[in-house]
Amino acid sequence: MARFYADEQFPRQIVNYLREMGHDVLTVQEAGKANLQIPDPEVLEFAIQDNRAVLTLNRIDFLKLHYQRPEHLGIIICRDDPENIERVAKRINVAISSLETLQGQLIRVNRSSPSE
């Protein structure tokens, strides 16, 4: 299973579902960095130092960081789906399940169609 670092805006419910699936997820809040307005490059650096892939909803900034710091341990950019939080967690799990490593990977997890 994967080791993730969920940035500050990442939905806690998705974190909980990923944990139920067996993933090791540390949140910014649990790392003692909540409400500190930590810049995204520092979020990525913390994840790298702690051997974790980043979970984020922040597409624009983390897409740029992916190209600036390609040695990261994975960046998973999601679209929030408040209608079905569990589905987002399942889509993350499916997106990474066939990968040997997340290192250097940029993974986009989009909203699913309502019929999924």
C-alpha positions as CSV (number, residue, x, y, z in Angstrom):
1,M,0.0,0.0,0.0
2,A,1.0,3.6,-0.5
3,R,2.3,6.3,1.9
4,F,0.5,9.6,1.4
5,Y,0.7,13.1,2.7
6,A,-2.6,14.9,2.4
7,D,-2.4,18.7,2.0
8,E,-4.4,21.0,4.2
9,Q,-7.5,21.3,1.9
10,F,-7.7,17.6,1.1
11,P,-11.0,16.1,2.4
12,R,-10.7,14.2,5.6
13,Q,-13.4,11.7,4.5
14,I,-11.2,10.6,1.6
15,V,-8.3,10.2,3.9
16,N,-10.4,7.9,6.1
17,Y,-11.5,5.7,3.2
18,L,-7.9,5.4,1.9
19,R,-6.9,4.3,5.4
20,E,-9.7,1.7,5.4
21,M,-8.2,0.4,2.1
22,G,-4.8,0.0,3.9
23,H,-3.0,3.1,2.9
24,D,-0.7,5.0,5.3
25,V,-2.0,8.6,5.1
26,L,-0.6,11.5,7.2
27,T,-2.5,14.8,7.0
28,V,-1.0,18.3,7.3
29,Q,-3.0,18.6,10.5
30,E,-1.6,15.5,12.0
31,A,1.9,16.6,11.2
32,G,1.3,19.7,13.3
33,K,1.3,22.1,10.3
34,A,-2.4,23.1,10.2
35,N,-3.4,26.7,9.7
36,L,0.2,27.8,9.1
37,Q,-0.3,28.6,5.4
38,I,2.7,26.5,4.5
39,P,3.7,27.1,0.9
40,D,3.1,24.3,-1.5
41,P,6.9,23.7,-2.2
42,E,7.3,23.1,1.5
43,V,4.4,20.7,1.6
44,L,6.1,18.8,-1.3
45,E,9.5,18.9,0.5
46,F,8.0,17.5,3.7
47,A,6.4,14.7,1.7
48,I,9.7,13.9,0.1
49,Q,11.6,13.9,3.4
50,D,8.9,11.6,4.9
51,N,8.9,9.2,1.9
52,R,5.3,10.0,0.9
53,A,3.3,10.9,-2.2
54,V,1.2,14.1,-2.0
55,L,-2.6,14.0,-2.1
56,T,-4.0,17.4,-3.2
57,L,-6.9,19.2,-4.8
58,N,-4.6,22.0,-5.9
59,R,-4.1,21.2,-9.5
60,I,-2.3,24.3,-10.8
61,D,0.4,24.7,-8.2
62,F,1.2,21.0,-7.8
63,L,1.3,20.5,-11.6
64,K,4.0,23.2,-11.7
65,L,5.9,21.6,-8.8
66,H,5.9,18.3,-10.6
67,Y,7.9,19.8,-13.4
68,Q,10.1,21.8,-11.0
69,R,10.9,18.9,-8.6
70,P,10.6,15.7,-10.7
71,E,12.4,13.7,-8.0
72,H,9.3,13.7,-5.8
73,L,7.7,10.5,-4.5
74,G,4.4,11.0,-6.3
75,I,1.8,13.7,-6.7
76,I,-1.9,12.7,-6.9
77,I,-4.1,15.6,-8.0
78,C,-7.8,15.0,-7.5
79,R,-11.0,16.7,-8.2
80,D,-13.3,16.9,-5.2
81,D,-16.6,15.0,-5.6
82,P,-18.7,16.0,-2.7
83,E,-21.5,13.8,-4.0
84,N,-19.5,10.7,-3.5
85,I,-16.4,10.9,-1.4
86,E,-15.9,7.1,-1.3
87,R,-15.8,7.0,-5.1
88,V,-12.8,9.5,-5.1
89,A,-10.9,7.2,-2.7
90,K,-11.7,4.2,-4.8
91,R,-10.5,6.0,-8.0
92,I,-7.2,6.9,-6.2
93,N,-6.7,3.3,-5.2
94,V,-7.4,2.0,-8.7
95,A,-5.1,4.7,-10.3
96,I,-2.1,3.6,-8.2
97,S,-2.8,-0.1,-7.9
98,S,-1.0,-1.1,-11.1
99,L,2.0,1.1,-10.5
100,E,5.2,-0.4,-9.3
101,T,6.2,3.0,-7.8
102,L,4.8,6.4,-7.4
103,Q,8.2,8.1,-7.6
104,G,8.2,10.9,-10.1
105,Q,4.6,10.1,-11.1
106,L,1.9,12.8,-11.6
107,I,-1.5,11.1,-11.3
108,R,-4.7,12.9,-12.1
109,V,-7.9,11.6,-10.5
110,N,-10.9,13.2,-12.1
111,R,-14.5,13.1,-11.1
112,S,-16.3,10.1,-12.3
113,S,-19.5,10.0,-14.2
114,P,-22.7,9.7,-12.1
115,S,-23.3,6.2,-13.5
116,E,-20.0,4.9,-12.0
